[in-house]
Structure formats: structure tokens, C-alpha cells
Amino acid sequence: MAADPNQKKGSISFLCPVVSPFTAYSSRGSRFAVVVNFQSVANAPKLRQSKFKIGGNEKFAKVIEFLRRQIHQDTVFLYVNSAFSPNPDELIIDLYNNFGIDGQLVVNYASSLAWG
């Protein structure tokens, strides 16, 4: 994967259509990218582009911060597969390996508490 010189190290990048999903099986996520598919829930604003890729060795906190900037809100609630809210210290690769579906990690987000 070629590095984009305009992109900050460890930042999330756009996927211009996803041609083939990235497969990530490394236990520590080194040099693997994971496709994250953001899906809005309830009153949350929708993103123009819902699929992004992030390094597998990044923590979920990076996804939270990225989404906050994208939707211009300080409070955002994120859930994996509409089921649970991961700990911000979880590695993306671990979430993908355990909960990834069809080559991507589905992350639902809301502006208010959606699931308890």
C-alpha cells in the first residue's frame, strides 16, 4: 500500500469505491488496513462517504475522534454491529477479526444513546 505524502501518519483515509475488502488476520495488526463502514442511527447526520480504511494497529479511540470531526459533534455514541460499544483502547484489528462481516467492520453511530 503506497503512502500518501499529504496524509498524517496514522490517520484514517478515504476509500474511493472499495474494490476488494482488505483481509486482516495479524494478531497485532501491523501493516494491515481494515475497511470501516459507518452507518448512522436515529438522528445522527449521515456521512457522504460511509467507508474508510484505517490501520489495524490503531485504537478504536482514533475512529471515535475521526467521526466526531466528520459530523462536527462532540458527543457521539459508536457501536459495532448494532450490538456493543467497544472500549476506546481496543485495537481495530482485534475488533475486525472477531466481529468483521463481509470484509469490513460495521460501526453504527448516533448523536444520543441508541442501545443500552
trRosetta pair geometry for C-beta under 8 A, 3 or more apart (Angstrom, degrees):
i j d omega theta_ij theta_ji phi_ij phi_ji
1 31 7.9 169 29 -172 113 81
1 33 6.4 99 -78 -19 167 130
3 7 7.3 -140 -179 56 74 112
4 7 4.0 65 82 -1 110 117
4 13 6.8 135 13 -118 141 139
7 11 5.4 -144 180 58 91 123
7 13 5.9 -13 -130 -90 150 111
8 11 4.3 88 66 -32 89 126
10 55 6.5 -76 -128 25 58 134
10 58 6.1 136 -161 -97 91 111
10 62 7.0 -112 160 -126 100 148
11 66 7.9 130 -164 -99 71 115
12 36 7.6 -49 -144 36 127 132
12 52 5.0 34 167 157 113 134
12 53 7.1 166 -161 81 72 38
12 54 4.7 -33 -110 -87 88 97
12 62 6.9 153 -44 145 103 105
12 63 7.3 97 -73 -103 142 59
12 66 4.8 31 15 -120 142 156
13 52 6.7 158 79 -166 35 87
13 53 5.7 -20 64 62 87 88
13 54 7.8 161 21 -81 66 49
14 49 6.2 27 -142 114 103 160
14 52 6.2 -60 -109 -117 36 80
15 18 5.0 20 152 -72 140 80
15 35 6.5 13 -44 -125 161 98
15 49 7.7 174 57 170 68 124
15 51 4.9 -55 55 118 126 101
15 52 6.1 -180 -3 -120 93 25
15 53 5.3 95 -60 -21 108 99
18 21 6.4 35 166 -82 125 60
18 35 5.8 49 -118 -125 143 146
18 51 5.5 -77 -33 141 121 156
18 104 7.6 1 -164 -75 173 125
20 103 7.8 -105 168 -167 54 159
21 35 5.6 -96 -139 11 82 140
21 102 7.0 175 -54 143 160 60
21 103 2.3 49 138 165 170 138
21 104 5.9 -111 -129 -47 122 77
22 32 6.6 143 158 -177 122 81
22 33 4.8 -125 -114 82 174 81
22 34 6.1 -131 80 -100 123 29
22 35 5.8 150 24 -24 96 89
22 53 6.7 87 -4 -133 141 124
22 103 7.0 130 45 -174 41 96
23 32 8.0 -78 99 -150 43 119
23 103 6.9 -63 -77 -125 68 89
24 29 6.6 22 -179 -124 124 75
24 32 3.8 121 -123 158 101 139
24 33 7.2 -146 -70 68 124 27
24 34 5.2 -58 2 -79 152 89
24 56 4.7 170 -164 -83 145 143
24 93 5.3 -120 146 -130 127 89
24 96 5.4 37 67 102 122 146
24 97 6.9 -103 102 -62 86 86
24 100 7.9 141 51 -50 98 163
25 32 7.8 -180 25 -105 43 161
25 97 6.5 105 -125 -107 49 113
26 29 5.3 168 86 -71 109 20
26 30 5.6 -113 154 35 160 69
26 31 7.6 87 -15 54 162 74
26 32 5.4 -179 19 -13 118 136
26 56 6.5 121 59 101 107 150
26 93 6.2 -48 74 -164 81 150
27 93 7.7 121 175 124 14 131
28 57 6.3 23 150 -105 73 101
28 91 7.5 -95 -153 -157 43 169
28 93 7.1 65 136 65 16 154
29 32 5.5 -111 -159 50 59 108
29 34 7.9 -46 -140 -29 113 116
29 55 6.8 104 152 154 112 76
29 56 2.9 -150 -152 118 104 99
29 57 3.9 173 98 -64 111 61
29 58 7.7 -116 137 14 148 51
29 91 5.6 -158 -11 169 144 127
29 92 6.6 105 -131 67 153 82
29 93 3.1 -153 -83 -25 110 146
29 94 7.6 -76 -46 -26 119 67
30 56 7.5 -63 -3 72 16 108
30 57 5.8 44 -82 -55 46 132
31 55 7.9 -36 -104 -144 15 101
32 55 7.2 108 76 -159 50 60
32 56 4.0 8 81 -1 100 136
32 57 7.8 115 46 -25 81 80
32 93 6.2 84 76 -104 128 117
33 53 4.4 27 170 173 119 121
33 54 6.8 149 -154 72 75 22
33 55 6.1 -52 -101 -96 64 43
33 56 6.8 -138 -96 -29 13 83
34 53 6.6 158 74 -152 35 72
34 54 5.9 -28 58 63 87 75
34 55 7.7 44 13 148 85 10
34 56 5.2 103 -27 -85 108 79
34 92 5.1 -166 38 146 145 116
34 93 6.5 -164 -47 -88 133 55
34 96 4.6 -123 -133 -69 137 152
34 100 7.4 -117 -153 -97 112 130
34 104 7.6 121 172 -139 76 48
34 105 5.7 27 159 -5 120 120
35 51 5.8 -7 -171 -166 102 105
35 52 7.5 152 -154 81 56 32
35 53 5.4 -39 -94 -94 55 82
35 103 6.3 33 39 136 130 82
35 104 4.1 -62 95 -111 107 91
35 105 7.0 162 87 19 55 71
36 51 7.1 157 79 -150 47 53
36 52 5.3 -20 60 66 97 83
36 53 7.0 154 11 -105 79 27
36 54 5.8 18 -12 8 125 111
36 63 6.3 -162 -142 -124 165 123
36 92 7.5 -73 -67 -149 117 123
36 104 6.9 154 -102 -171 14 91
36 105 5.1 -28 -109 69 67 100
36 107 5.6 3 -173 3 101 123
37 50 5.8 36 -162 136 67 101
37 51 5.2 -17 -101 -97 71 82
37 104 4.7 56 -18 149 112 139
37 105 7.0 173 21 79 75 43
37 106 5.1 -29 70 -106 106 62
37 107 6.9 157 75 24 49 71
38 47 5.6 52 88 14 131 141
38 50 4.9 -140 62 -160 77 75
38 51 7.6 -163 17 -75 74 32
38 52 7.2 27 -13 9 109 104
38 67 6.6 161 -119 -108 141 115
38 107 5.4 -29 -102 76 61 97
38 108 7.9 127 -162 -106 52 22
38 109 6.1 -13 -160 4 98 120
39 50 6.7 47 -76 -162 54 134
39 106 6.3 0 1 -169 121 95
39 107 7.2 160 22 82 73 44
39 108 5.0 -36 75 -104 95 69
39 109 7.4 150 74 18 44 72
40 44 4.1 -154 -155 88 98 106
40 45 6.7 -124 -117 93 148 23
40 46 4.8 -110 2 -92 146 65
40 47 7.3 164 -44 -2 109 75
40 108 7.6 98 -148 -159 6 67
40 109 6.1 -43 -111 69 53 82
40 110 7.3 111 -168 -89 63 54
41 44 5.9 48 53 16 53 123
41 79 7.7 15 -10 33 152 121
41 82 7.6 136 -89 -109 138 93
41 108 4.9 51 -37 176 123 109
41 109 6.5 176 16 77 93 29
41 110 4.3 -54 75 -71 102 102
41 114 4.8 30 119 -118 139 159
42 110 5.0 44 39 -134 113 115
42 111 7.3 -121 92 34 108 82
42 112 6.8 -77 103 51 150 92
42 114 5.7 -159 -9 -105 128 107
43 110 7.2 70 48 -160 66 85
43 111 5.4 -67 90 38 94 121
43 112 6.8 33 45 13 116 105
44 71 6.8 -30 -173 -146 91 158
44 76 7.5 78 -125 -136 123 91
44 109 5.5 163 -166 111 167 81
44 110 4.8 -130 -39 -128 122 38
44 111 4.8 167 -90 -24 72 84
45 71 5.0 157 59 -145 111 104
45 73 7.9 158 18 -23 112 125
45 111 7.7 68 -4 -54 72 121
46 50 7.8 -44 -173 -78 86 105
47 50 5.3 137 73 -88 113 59
47 70 6.0 -1 -108 156 114 132
47 71 7.2 -82 -74 -71 85 91
49 52 7.3 99 121 -62 106 82
51 104 7.1 -65 -129 -132 108 143
52 66 7.5 -156 107 148 166 147
54 58 5.2 -82 161 44 110 143
54 62 6.7 153 -159 106 138 124
54 63 6.6 -97 -25 -78 170 90
54 66 7.9 -134 -87 -14 131 163
54 92 5.6 -151 99 -112 115 171
55 58 4.8 107 72 -22 87 102
55 92 7.2 124 97 49 46 139
56 91 6.9 44 161 162 67 103
56 92 5.2 -136 -140 86 42 99
56 93 3.3 61 179 -69 107 103
56 96 6.7 -80 -123 26 100 139
57 91 6.4 -37 -142 -150 35 116
57 92 7.5 -25 24 40 12 97
57 93 6.5 10 -67 -14 43 125
58 62 4.6 -60 173 35 120 151
58 63 7.6 123 120 -36 120 82
58 91 7.3 128 76 -149 33 66
58 92 5.2 25 68 -6 82 125
59 62 5.7 118 67 -7 66 94
59 88 6.3 50 151 156 114 65
59 89 5.7 -46 -149 -142 127 33
59 90 6.7 120 -156 68 73 38
59 91 6.3 -60 -101 -96 54 48
59 92 7.3 -178 -135 -28 8 80
60 63 5.3 -46 -163 31 55 116
60 64 6.5 59 141 -22 74 99
60 78 7.8 -174 173 98 111 143
60 86 4.9 -157 -104 99 173 125
60 87 7.0 122 45 90 136 45
60 88 5.3 -137 82 -141 94 37
60 89 7.3 -11 34 41 95 14
60 90 4.6 28 -14 63 124 91
60 91 7.7 -131 -30 -91 79 3
60 92 6.5 145 -76 -74 63 68
60 95 6.7 88 -78 -31 115 147
61 64 5.4 -50 -150 34 38 116
61 65 6.3 36 154 -17 68 105
61 88 3.8 59 -73 -178 90 104
61 89 7.0 23 -27 -70 112 40
62 65 5.9 -53 -146 39 31 109
62 66 6.2 36 153 -22 64 108
62 92 7.8 -56 56 -46 114 120
63 66 5.7 -54 -145 36 29 114
63 67 6.4 26 158 -16 64 107
63 78 6.9 129 118 -158 111 169
63 92 7.0 128 -40 -92 123 110
63 107 6.5 -139 169 -115 139 169
64 67 6.1 -61 -151 37 26 106
64 68 6.5 31 152 -23 63 106
64 76 6.8 169 -158 78 76 113
64 78 6.0 -126 -98 1 82 142
64 88 6.2 -48 2 -116 145 102
65 68 5.6 -51 -149 31 32 116
65 69 6.7 29 155 -15 64 104
66 69 6.0 -61 -157 37 30 107
66 70 6.4 28 150 -21 66 110
67 70 5.4 -54 -143 36 36 114
67 71 6.2 4 168 6 71 108
67 76 5.6 -159 113 130 114 164
67 78 6.7 129 42 -77 161 123
67 107 7.9 -126 -66 125 145 135
67 109 5.8 -154 -177 -108 149 162
68 71 6.9 -74 -143 50 21 86
68 72 8.0 80 164 -94 53 9
68 73 6.2 -112 -145 76 65 60
68 74 6.4 39 -156 -124 118 27
68 76 5.5 -148 -84 5 74 131
69 72 7.3 20 -171 -75 30 48
71 76 6.7 115 58 -92 133 132
71 109 7.7 -171 -14 124 154 140
71 111 7.9 -137 141 -82 142 95
73 76 5.6 115 92 -60 112 95
73 111 6.0 -87 -172 -122 168 96
75 111 6.8 76 98 -167 91 63
75 112 7.9 37 124 -88 122 48
76 109 5.6 -4 180 -169 108 114
76 110 7.4 149 -162 74 62 36
76 111 6.7 -43 -109 -106 62 46
77 85 6.7 -68 -172 -101 82 133
77 109 6.6 151 79 -155 51 59
77 110 4.8 -21 61 62 105 87
77 111 7.5 2 16 87 91 2
77 112 7.0 -16 4 123 130 14
77 113 5.7 130 -72 -102 165 44
77 114 6.0 176 96 6 134 92
78 85 6.1 112 82 -134 61 87
78 86 7.5 -43 106 33 106 84
78 107 5.6 -12 -165 -176 107 106
78 108 7.1 148 -157 80 52 49
78 109 5.0 -19 -99 -99 71 86
79 82 5.7 60 118 -116 130 24
79 83 6.4 157 174 45 107 38
79 84 6.3 146 -150 73 84 18
79 85 5.4 -60 -95 -76 66 68
79 107 7.2 147 73 -161 41 56
79 108 4.6 -20 64 63 98 100
79 109 7.4 180 21 -78 72 39
79 110 7.9 20 0 2 109 101
79 114 6.8 -101 -13 68 138 120
79 115 6.0 63 -95 37 155 123
80 83 6.3 -41 86 51 69 92
80 84 6.1 -18 47 65 91 74
80 85 7.7 146 3 -107 77 23
80 86 5.7 51 -18 -33 123 108
80 95 6.0 -134 -108 -166 153 118
80 99 5.2 54 152 125 130 156
80 105 6.8 -47 -137 -178 104 95
80 106 6.9 111 -163 81 58 66
80 107 6.1 -33 -98 -103 59 65
80 108 7.7 180 -89 19 9 80
81 84 7.9 14 59 25 87 72
81 99 5.6 -129 -13 -180 130 114
81 101 6.9 107 -99 -16 114 128
81 106 5.3 87 -82 72 59 110
81 108 7.6 -87 56 -8 3 107
82 106 7.8 -26 -15 120 77 121
82 108 5.1 58 -78 -8 67 153
82 115 6.8 119 -178 -34 65 150
83 99 7.9 -143 47 -142 133 133
83 115 7.6 -98 -146 116 12 164
86 90 4.5 -74 171 26 121 149
86 95 5.9 -35 -91 -97 159 129
87 90 5.0 117 65 -31 81 95
90 94 5.9 -121 -175 72 89 120
90 95 5.6 81 141 -51 127 106
91 94 4.5 89 67 4 93 104
91 95 7.1 -164 93 -4 50 84
92 95 5.8 -58 -152 39 35 110
92 96 6.1 34 153 -20 69 109
92 105 7.0 -137 -168 4 86 166
93 96 5.6 -55 -145 38 30 112
93 97 6.1 29 158 -19 66 108
94 97 5.9 -53 -141 37 29 109
94 98 6.3 10 163 -2 63 114
95 98 6.3 -73 -147 48 25 98
95 99 5.6 -41 -180 40 66 112
95 100 7.5 104 124 -50 63 80
95 105 5.8 62 118 -136 106 139
96 99 7.1 -81 -115 60 15 68
96 100 4.1 35 -168 -56 63 123
96 105 4.8 -84 -94 -63 79 117
97 100 6.6 21 -58 5 14 115
99 105 6.7 66 93 -133 92 87
100 103 7.0 -1 165 -145 117 7
100 104 6.4 169 -157 85 91 19
100 105 5.1 -60 -101 -78 80 70
101 104 6.7 -33 70 65 62 70
101 105 7.9 108 22 -110 69 30
101 106 6.0 -14 39 -10 115 114
108 114 7.2 -103 131 79 119 158
110 113 7.2 75 95 -161 130 3
110 114 4.0 133 -4 -42 161 121
113 116 7.2 45 167 -89 118 52
